[in-house]
């Protein structure tokens, strides 16, 4: 499981991939703080609105009728990007 970037800023999208040889029908993902908080594909994209530590978890890998529970976590430390926070707030203020 690979996720990039490893140190995202608030609001930046994090992309995770799971690569394996052979047929994969479904991969279940979860993240407590992301938007979206879950997904079921080899590729998962989420963004985060709060700073601090969080994680993205690979829960299950399915091939045909067989599923394997797989708890694999990637830990992220979200950093605040003051320029983008200011820009977002300014846009909302001047609407």
C-alpha positions as CSV (number, residue, x, y, z in Angstrom):
1,X,0.0,0.0,0.0
2,X,1.4,3.3,-1.1
3,X,0.0,6.8,-0.2
4,X,1.1,10.1,-1.5
5,X,1.9,12.7,-0.4
6,X,3.2,11.4,2.9
7,X,2.9,14.8,4.6
8,X,-0.2,16.4,3.1
9,X,-1.5,19.9,3.8
10,X,-5.0,20.5,5.0
11,X,-7.4,20.2,2.1
12,X,-4.8,18.4,-0.1
13,X,-5.9,15.1,-1.7
14,X,-4.1,11.9,-0.5
15,X,-4.0,9.1,-3.0
16,X,-3.5,5.5,-1.9
17,X,-2.9,2.5,-4.2
18,X,-2.7,-1.2,-3.5
19,X,-0.9,-3.3,-6.1
20,X,-0.9,-7.1,-6.2
21,X,-0.5,-9.6,-9.0
22,X,-3.6,-11.5,-10.0
23,X,-7.3,-10.6,-10.0
24,X,-8.7,-8.3,-7.3
25,X,-12.4,-7.5,-7.3
26,X,-12.7,-5.2,-4.3
27,X,-10.5,-3.5,-1.8
28,X,-12.0,-1.8,1.3
29,X,-10.5,1.4,2.7
30,X,-11.3,3.5,5.7
31,X,-10.1,6.7,7.2
32,X,-11.7,8.4,10.3
33,X,-11.0,12.0,9.4
34,X,-11.1,12.0,5.6
35,X,-13.6,13.0,3.0
36,X,-14.7,10.5,1.8
37,X,-14.2,8.2,4.9
38,X,-14.3,4.9,2.9
39,X,-13.9,3.4,-0.5
40,X,-13.9,0.0,-2.3
41,X,-11.4,0.2,-5.2
42,X,-7.7,-0.4,-5.8
43,X,-7.2,3.4,-5.8
44,X,-8.5,5.5,-2.9
45,X,-8.5,9.3,-2.7
46,X,-9.4,11.4,0.3
47,X,-8.8,14.9,1.7
48,X,-8.6,16.1,5.3
49,X,-9.9,19.3,6.9
50,X,-8.1,19.2,10.2
51,X,-4.4,19.2,11.1
52,X,-2.6,16.6,13.1
53,X,-2.1,12.8,12.9
54,X,-4.5,10.5,11.2
55,X,-4.4,7.2,9.2
56,X,-5.8,5.5,6.2
57,X,-6.5,1.8,6.7
58,X,-6.8,-1.0,4.1
59,X,-9.4,-3.3,5.7
60,X,-10.1,-6.1,3.2
61,X,-9.0,-7.5,-0.2
62,X,-11.5,-9.6,-2.2
63,X,-10.8,-11.9,-5.1
64,X,-13.9,-13.6,-6.4
65,X,-15.9,-15.0,-3.5
66,X,-12.8,-15.0,-1.2
67,X,-12.0,-12.0,1.0
68,X,-8.9,-11.6,3.2
69,X,-9.1,-9.2,6.2
70,X,-6.0,-7.1,6.0
71,X,-5.3,-4.4,8.5
72,X,-2.7,-2.2,7.0
73,X,-2.4,1.4,8.1
74,X,-0.5,4.4,6.7
75,X,-0.1,7.1,9.2
76,X,-0.2,10.7,8.1
77,X,0.7,13.9,9.8
78,X,-1.4,16.7,8.3
79,X,0.3,20.1,8.4
80,X,-1.6,23.4,8.2
81,X,-1.0,25.4,5.1
82,X,-1.8,29.0,6.2
83,X,-1.8,30.4,2.7
84,X,-4.6,28.0,1.5
85,X,-6.6,28.5,4.7
86,X,-6.5,32.2,4.3
87,X,-7.4,32.0,0.6
88,X,-10.4,29.7,1.4
89,X,-11.6,32.0,4.2
90,X,-11.2,35.1,2.0
91,X,-13.2,33.5,-0.8
92,X,-16.0,32.6,1.5
93,X,-15.9,36.1,3.1
94,X,-16.1,38.0,-0.2
95,X,-19.0,36.0,-1.8
